[in-house]
Amino acid sequence: MSDVTHSDWHLTKRLVGYMARERVAFWFSFLLYPIGAAAVAAPPYITQQILDIALPARDVSLVNILVGLFFLALVVEFVSGFLSQYILTVLGQRAMAALRTDLFRHVQRLPASYFDRHPVGRILTRLTNDIESLAEVFASGAITAVADVVTVIVVICLMLWLDVRLTLYALLVVPPLLVVATWFQRLAREAFREIRVHIAKINVFLAEHIGGMGVVQAFLQEERCAKHFDVLNIDYRDSNRRAVFYDAALFSVVEAIGTTAVAAMIWFGSGKTSAGVLQLGVLVAFIQYIRRCFVPIRDLSQKYTVLQSALASSERIFAMLDEPVALDEMPNARAIQKLHQSIAMDHVWFSYATPPTDESWILKDVSLAIGAREHVALVGETGSGKTTIGKLLNRFYDVQQGAVLVDGIDIKTVRLADLRRLFAVVLQDVYLFSGTILENLTLGGRISEASVKDAAKSIGIETWIASLPHGYETLLQEFGSNLSSGERQLLALVRALAIDPAVLIMDEATSNVDSETEAMIQRGLEVVMRGRAALVIAHRLSTVQKMDRIVVLQRGRIQDEGSHTVLMGRDGYYRNLVEAQFRDDRAGL
């Protein structure tokens, strides 16, 4: 139990830290709480003064004063409650906006290995559902639970002021209430943790199956997928039902205990009043105080559900925020502007597994250097490590052994932003964002429009872009789905040339296009490679014959390297690959 309490306090402290960024408004709203609590507690005391002092003395002026104070307390209660609720709700929404921004910025800095381990749907759940659950705390007024606690404390203090023994009698119901609340706290927290797990599973399922709907429909998997989704949906429903049950049960228990306390007070106090031991005004005040004490406790039980849901969400949000940025740069990272000599791999061993095992090594003692204007091709069977080398050069992953060097400098000591500015990457599946062609090519303004248009002209596709309905302002659909694969590749080449990188990495860029488009891409590639280093990862060996050097990979090791002519003159693995692919191409014809 102590671990949970400590966790709750730690999470609450971090959440409050986001709200307290606007310190004046934050502390002003909290200063209103004791004022509001005093206003809530004043009417019963005023009623007691009227019944026990003003009326017996027939003091009309005192009655008028007390009645005026009664209405003043009501006004103060309304104004203080409204202001504190409004201010905290506004601060809460601003805090959620800041938290959502911090979380997204942090996600952008997480290493690629994090996204290998966590599905996109689960990450989306943190950024959407979990944040929304926290925002519900402010929208529903649950944040004012602090005001309810202050009100209970003030009410109990005034009850003690009026009659200590009667107060202790009235509070006999508190211990069993605390036991019940503690028990429900544990059950409710577990229920809301399950809810978050199930909604994350649903989001993961939807992200996968909506994205792959074409495959689902092509293989007639609609019914199977619907049944699988139904199972996930039922699990989510059942976890919500448990949470609702605990919420309703806690509310009912608190209401029943409060009513029992009032009944017990009437029974006990009426006897004392009849015996002349207890004044009527004190009894009436205590009955009102018990109601005023249990109303905030009852409200707390209502807000408890929201708070437990929020704490369950905050656990997951802050767990993601605490996820280490493994590829963060050193405090005194070096700045680099250009590639002068080479980018190289020095006896590199790499595995995606953590920790690596003997069977998990993707690259094994690889040493490779690419000159500042050298064009190098990587060829080899699927799984030989070609794409991995491209990811290591611009530090999407860190090597476990050996080093990656830029002009002899370990890239781990270089500013990450400077390192990645050296590269332009054109992948097999080009990712384009929703928006105009120009916005995609200028990267939102990082590249000038003039540079983009010059690059399009150099590659020879300015006529095609001009032929589109709105030219550069043509809107692209999600992932650029209204363009063909080859057209997306050509736009990626324009973007790469406009960036003017020191190193171009081309990964299987012509494997999914027709021969005519492949020829266009090859011409564009020659333009982009001119005057800079290039690493071309290729499956179709006809695209790499003009490279300065071809490096042959097999099972994570470099088996051979040289020009196409030199490698074809050897009876080696590369020659076998070329001849096998030539036979396959002829068979396809």
Secondary structure, 3 states (H helix, E strand, C coil): CHHHHHHHHHHHHHHHHHHCCCHHHHHHHHHHHHHHHHHHHHHHHHHHHHHHHHCCCCCHHHHHHHHHHHHHHHHHHHHHHHHHHHHHHHHHHHHHHHHHHHHHHHHHHCCHHHHHHCCHHHHHHHHHHHHHHHHHHHHCCHHHHHHHHHHHHHHHHHHHHHCHHHHHHHHHHHHHHHHHHHHHHHHHHHHHHHHHHHHHHHHHHHHHHHHCHHHHHHCCCHHHHHHHHHHHHHHHHHHHHHHHHHHHHHHHHHHHHHHHHHHHHHHHHHHHHHCCCCCHHHHHHHHHHHHHHHHHHHHHHHHHHHHHHHHHHHHHHHHHHCCCCCCCCCCCCECCCCCCCEEEEEEEEEECCCCCCCCCEEEEEEEEEEECCCEEEEEECCCCCHHHHHHHHCCCCCCCEEEEEECCEEHHHECHHHHHHCEEEECCCCCCCCEEHHHHHCHHHCCCHHHHHHHHHHHCCHHHHHHCCCHHHCEECHHHCCCCHHHHHHHHHHHHHHHCCCEEEEECCCCCCCHHHHHHHHHHHHHHHCCCEEEEECCCHHHCCCCCEEEEEECCEEEEEECHHHHHCCCCHHHHHHHHHHHHHHHHC
